[in-house]
Amino acid sequence: MQNIVVLTGAGISAESGINTFRDTDGLWEGHDVMEVASPQGWKKNPELVLDFYNKRRSQLHTVAPNKAHFDLVALEKKFNVSIITQNVDDLHERAGSSNVIHLHGELLKVRSQFDEQLVLDWKNDLLLGDHCEYNSQLRPHIVWFGEDVPMMDRAIEITKQADILMIIGTSMQVYPAASLLQYASYQTSVYFIDPNPVISSTEYLTILSEKATTGVAKVVAKLLA
């Protein structure tokens, strides 16, 4: 079986109705990014940070996977499929994808400040005073600006093995995720699906200037044919 690696960004989730955190003015839901997505912001005002992610978590419960998520699941009939997502939602899993790596963490999980390896499932609001078994405050299981991306090494190794690479709904401007493309073999067939692609087509790179639900359907139909 050939290996398909899929790198997804905010564009695929936006079609399910999930707000993309960053607005056109650079603010995240009206907040400076460092206020709600940095260790410094957490230390300064943990209640604000918790409220920000509680609202994101609450919204996630109201949406569902879209056609693009389900089309990617169909690829598992004929390929080994690994999804590397920059998104913190669980829409890939809910659609049925069996191998999903979250580069930037997961909204429906929290972790201990005392032991970052202690990660818990968490579906409701997280509040000050919610402690782990070591009596340490729990925090969102999100990779904040200035923090290491622990799944990056795994993502690199998977990308190196890709026969086919699909990049969906991401600007490829956010590092280190944007660097994954350079780890694909020069013989890897790459499909870039985004309404506003930032790169150009080459012999091995096919650009589809479309939203995820239409572009993914076309690529999946071609690959399964």
C-alpha positions as CSV (number, residue, x, y, z in Angstrom):
1,M,0.0,0.0,0.0
2,Q,1.2,3.5,-0.8
3,N,1.5,6.1,2.0
4,I,-0.7,9.2,1.9
5,V,0.2,12.0,4.3
6,V,-2.4,14.8,4.7
7,L,-1.5,18.1,6.2
8,T,-4.6,20.1,7.2
9,G,-5.1,23.6,8.5
10,A,-7.9,25.9,9.5
11,G,-9.5,26.0,6.1
12,I,-10.9,22.4,6.3
13,S,-12.5,23.1,9.7
14,A,-13.9,26.5,8.7
15,E,-16.3,24.8,6.4
16,S,-17.8,23.1,9.4
17,G,-18.4,26.4,11.0
18,I,-15.4,26.6,13.3
19,N,-14.0,30.1,13.8
20,T,-10.5,30.5,12.6
21,F,-8.8,31.9,15.6
22,R,-6.9,34.7,13.8
23,D,-8.9,37.5,12.4
24,T,-7.7,39.7,9.4
25,D,-6.4,42.3,11.9
26,G,-4.2,39.7,13.5
27,L,-6.3,39.4,16.7
28,W,-7.5,36.1,18.0
29,E,-11.2,36.5,18.7
30,G,-10.5,40.1,19.7
31,H,-7.5,39.3,21.8
32,D,-3.8,39.8,21.2
33,V,-2.4,36.4,20.5
34,M,0.1,36.7,23.4
35,E,-2.8,37.2,25.9
36,V,-4.5,33.9,25.2
37,A,-1.9,31.6,23.5
38,S,1.4,32.0,25.3
39,P,2.9,30.9,28.6
40,Q,3.2,34.6,29.6
41,G,-0.5,35.2,29.0
42,W,-1.4,32.1,31.1
43,K,0.8,33.3,33.9
44,K,-0.6,36.9,33.8
45,N,-4.3,36.1,33.4
46,P,-5.2,32.4,33.6
47,E,-8.9,33.1,33.9
48,L,-8.9,35.0,30.5
49,V,-7.1,32.1,28.9
50,L,-9.4,29.5,30.3
51,D,-12.5,31.5,29.2
52,F,-11.0,31.8,25.7
53,Y,-10.6,28.0,25.3
54,N,-13.9,27.2,27.1
55,K,-15.7,29.2,24.4
56,R,-13.8,27.4,21.7
57,R,-14.6,24.1,23.3
58,S,-18.2,25.0,23.6
59,Q,-18.4,25.9,20.0
60,L,-16.8,22.6,18.9
61,H,-19.7,20.7,20.4
62,T,-22.1,22.5,18.1
63,V,-20.4,21.6,14.8
64,A,-19.8,18.4,12.8
65,P,-17.3,17.0,10.3
66,N,-17.9,18.1,6.7
67,K,-17.5,16.3,3.3
68,A,-13.8,16.9,3.1
69,H,-13.3,15.1,6.5
70,F,-15.3,12.2,5.3
71,D,-13.7,12.0,1.9
72,L,-10.3,11.7,3.5
73,V,-11.6,8.7,5.5
74,A,-12.5,7.0,2.2
75,L,-8.8,7.0,1.2
76,E,-8.1,4.4,3.9
77,K,-9.7,1.7,1.7
78,K,-6.7,1.7,-0.6
79,F,-3.9,3.6,1.2
80,N,-2.1,4.0,4.4
81,V,-3.3,7.4,5.5
82,S,-1.7,9.6,8.1
83,I,-3.3,13.0,8.9
84,I,-1.1,15.7,10.4
85,T,-3.3,18.5,11.5
86,Q,-2.6,22.0,12.8
87,N,-6.2,22.1,14.0
88,V,-7.1,21.5,17.7
89,D,-10.6,20.2,17.0
90,D,-11.6,16.5,16.8
91,L,-13.4,16.6,13.4
92,H,-11.0,14.2,11.7
93,E,-11.5,11.6,14.5
94,R,-15.3,12.1,14.5
95,A,-15.4,11.5,10.7
96,G,-13.6,8.2,11.2
97,S,-9.9,8.9,10.4
98,S,-7.8,6.3,12.2
99,N,-4.4,7.9,12.3
100,V,-4.4,11.6,13.3
101,I,-1.5,13.6,14.7
102,H,-2.2,17.0,16.3
103,L,0.7,19.3,16.0
104,H,-0.8,22.1,18.1
105,G,-2.6,20.1,20.7
106,E,-6.2,19.1,21.3
107,L,-9.1,21.3,22.5
108,L,-10.9,18.3,24.1
109,K,-7.9,17.5,26.3
110,V,-6.1,19.2,29.2
111,R,-2.8,18.5,30.9
112,S,-1.2,19.0,34.2
113,Q,1.2,21.8,34.9
114,F,3.2,19.5,37.2
115,D,3.6,16.7,34.7
116,E,3.0,17.6,31.0
117,Q,2.8,13.9,30.2
118,L,-0.4,13.7,32.3
119,V,-3.1,14.4,29.7
120,L,-6.8,14.0,30.4
121,D,-9.9,14.0,28.2
122,W,-12.0,17.1,28.9
123,K,-15.3,18.0,27.3
124,N,-16.6,20.7,29.5
125,D,-15.4,24.0,30.9
126,L,-11.9,24.1,32.6
127,L,-11.8,26.3,35.6
128,L,-9.3,27.7,38.1
129,G,-9.2,25.1,40.8
130,D,-9.5,22.1,38.5
131,H,-6.4,20.1,39.6
132,C,-4.7,17.0,38.6
133,E,-3.9,14.1,40.9
134,Y,-0.8,16.0,42.0
135,N,-2.9,19.0,43.1
136,S,-1.6,21.0,40.2
137,Q,-3.8,23.3,38.1
138,L,-4.8,21.8,34.8
139,R,-4.2,23.9,31.6
140,P,-5.4,23.5,28.0
141,H,-3.6,20.8,26.1
142,I,-2.6,23.4,23.4
143,V,0.8,24.2,22.0
144,W,1.2,27.9,22.7
145,F,3.6,30.4,21.0
146,G,7.1,29.9,22.4
147,E,6.5,26.3,23.3
148,D,8.0,23.2,21.7
149,V,5.9,21.2,19.2
150,P,6.3,17.7,20.7
151,M,4.8,15.9,17.7
152,M,6.9,17.6,15.1
153,D,9.6,14.9,15.0
154,R,7.0,12.2,14.4
155,A,5.3,14.3,11.7
156,I,8.7,14.7,9.9
157,E,9.3,11.0,9.9
158,I,5.8,10.3,8.5
159,T,6.2,12.9,5.8
160,K,9.5,11.4,4.7
161,Q,7.7,8.2,3.9
162,A,4.9,9.9,1.9
163,D,4.2,8.7,-1.7
164,I,1.5,11.3,-1.9
165,L,1.2,14.5,0.1
166,M,-2.0,16.5,0.4
167,I,-2.0,20.0,1.9
168,I,-5.4,21.3,2.7
169,G,-6.7,24.6,3.9
170,T,-3.4,26.0,5.3
171,S,-1.4,29.0,4.3
172,M,1.9,27.2,4.8
173,Q,3.0,30.3,6.6
174,V,3.0,29.0,10.2
175,Y,6.2,27.3,11.3
176,P,7.3,24.6,12.1
177,A,4.4,23.0,10.3
178,A,5.1,24.9,7.1
179,S,8.5,23.2,7.0
180,L,7.1,19.7,6.5
181,L,6.9,20.1,2.8
182,Q,10.7,20.2,2.5
183,Y,10.9,16.7,4.1
184,A,8.9,15.0,1.3
185,S,10.8,13.2,-1.3
186,Y,11.3,15.0,-4.6
187,Q,9.3,12.2,-6.2
188,T,6.4,12.6,-3.8
189,S,3.2,13.7,-5.6
190,V,1.9,16.8,-3.8
191,Y,-1.6,18.2,-4.0
192,F,-2.2,21.7,-2.6
193,I,-5.8,22.6,-2.0
194,D,-6.6,26.1,-0.8
195,P,-8.7,29.0,-2.2
196,N,-5.6,31.3,-2.1
197,P,-2.5,29.1,-2.7
198,V,0.8,30.7,-1.9
199,I,2.9,28.4,-4.1
200,S,2.9,27.5,-7.8
201,S,2.4,24.2,-9.7
202,T,5.4,22.2,-10.7
203,E,5.9,18.7,-12.2
204,Y,5.2,17.0,-8.9
205,L,2.9,19.7,-7.3
206,T,-0.7,20.1,-8.4
207,I,-2.5,23.2,-7.2
208,L,-6.3,23.3,-6.7
209,S,-7.5,26.8,-5.9
210,E,-10.6,25.6,-4.2
211,K,-12.2,25.2,-0.8
212,A,-11.6,21.9,0.9
213,T,-15.0,20.3,0.3
214,T,-14.7,20.6,-3.5
215,G,-10.9,20.2,-3.9
216,V,-10.5,17.2,-1.6
217,A,-13.4,15.4,-3.4
218,K,-11.6,15.8,-6.8
219,V,-8.3,14.5,-5.5
220,V,-9.8,11.6,-3.6
221,A,-11.9,10.6,-6.7
222,K,-8.7,10.6,-8.8
223,L,-6.7,8.6,-6.3
224,L,-9.4,6.0,-5.8
225,A,-10.2,5.6,-9.5
